[in-house]
Amino acid sequence: MREEYGFSNSIKNPYAQKERKQISINIETDTITYFKTLAKKVGIPYQNLINYYLTDCAVKRVEPKLQWGYELKWRFNGRDRSYFVSC
């Protein structure tokens, strides 16, 4: 065996997974149902799909367009939803 090994020309393993951290997060039931349905359609676990989606947003530096002090309204699965945002 050598006394020293040089790693200056080494390359990073492209198959190594990035570090992950387990967290708890409260997500609306309708949102989980949406991701579960979509995940089943594409054949991956819904937690992975949510992670891929959030990672894609982070890589693209997507920022939500929020304005404080008004009511957010949207339609999901044929139901009107609203949420009042305030600081």
C-alpha positions as CSV (number, residue, x, y, z in Angstrom):
1,M,0.0,0.0,0.0
2,R,1.0,3.6,-0.6
3,E,1.7,5.9,2.2
4,E,-0.4,8.6,0.6
5,Y,-3.1,8.7,-2.1
6,G,-3.9,11.7,-4.2
7,F,-7.5,12.6,-4.7
8,S,-7.0,15.9,-6.6
9,N,-8.2,14.4,-9.9
10,S,-11.2,12.4,-8.4
11,I,-14.7,13.0,-9.5
12,K,-17.9,13.1,-7.4
13,N,-20.1,9.9,-7.5
14,P,-23.0,10.9,-9.8
15,Y,-25.1,8.1,-8.2
16,A,-24.8,9.3,-4.6
17,Q,-28.0,10.7,-3.2
18,K,-28.1,14.2,-1.7
19,E,-28.6,14.4,2.1
20,R,-32.2,14.5,3.2
21,K,-33.8,15.7,6.4
22,Q,-37.0,14.4,7.8
23,I,-39.5,17.1,8.8
24,S,-43.1,17.4,9.9
25,I,-45.3,19.7,7.9
26,N,-49.1,20.4,7.9
27,I,-50.5,20.1,4.4
28,E,-54.2,20.4,3.5
29,T,-55.9,17.1,2.8
30,D,-56.9,18.2,-0.7
31,T,-53.3,18.9,-1.5
32,I,-52.1,15.5,-0.3
33,T,-54.9,13.8,-2.3
34,Y,-53.8,15.7,-5.4
35,F,-50.2,14.6,-5.0
36,K,-51.2,11.0,-4.2
37,T,-53.3,10.8,-7.3
38,L,-50.6,12.3,-9.5
39,A,-47.9,10.1,-8.0
40,K,-50.0,7.0,-8.7
41,K,-50.4,8.1,-12.3
42,V,-46.6,8.5,-12.8
43,G,-45.7,5.5,-10.6
44,I,-43.7,7.1,-7.8
45,P,-44.4,7.6,-4.0
46,Y,-46.2,10.8,-3.3
47,Q,-43.6,12.0,-0.8
48,N,-40.9,11.7,-3.5
49,L,-43.2,13.7,-5.9
50,I,-43.7,16.5,-3.4
51,N,-39.9,16.5,-2.8
52,Y,-39.2,16.7,-6.6
53,Y,-41.7,19.5,-7.0
54,L,-40.2,21.5,-4.1
55,T,-36.7,20.8,-5.3
56,D,-37.6,22.1,-8.8
57,C,-39.0,25.2,-7.3
58,A,-35.9,25.8,-5.2
59,V,-33.5,25.2,-8.1
60,K,-35.5,27.7,-10.3
61,R,-35.7,30.1,-7.3
62,V,-39.5,30.3,-7.6
63,E,-40.9,32.8,-5.1
64,P,-44.6,32.9,-4.2
65,K,-46.5,36.1,-5.2
66,L,-48.0,37.1,-1.8
67,Q,-49.6,40.4,-0.9
68,W,-50.4,40.9,2.8
69,G,-53.8,41.9,4.0
70,Y,-56.1,40.4,1.3
71,E,-58.1,37.3,0.7
72,L,-56.6,34.6,-1.5
73,K,-59.3,32.8,-3.6
74,W,-58.8,29.8,-5.8
75,R,-60.7,26.8,-7.2
76,F,-59.6,23.3,-6.4
77,N,-61.4,20.1,-7.5
78,G,-64.5,22.1,-8.3
79,R,-64.6,23.8,-4.8
80,D,-64.1,27.4,-4.1
81,R,-61.4,28.0,-1.5
82,S,-60.2,31.2,0.2
83,Y,-57.6,32.1,2.7
84,F,-57.1,35.5,4.3
85,V,-53.4,36.5,4.5
86,S,-52.4,39.1,7.0
87,C,-49.3,40.0,9.0
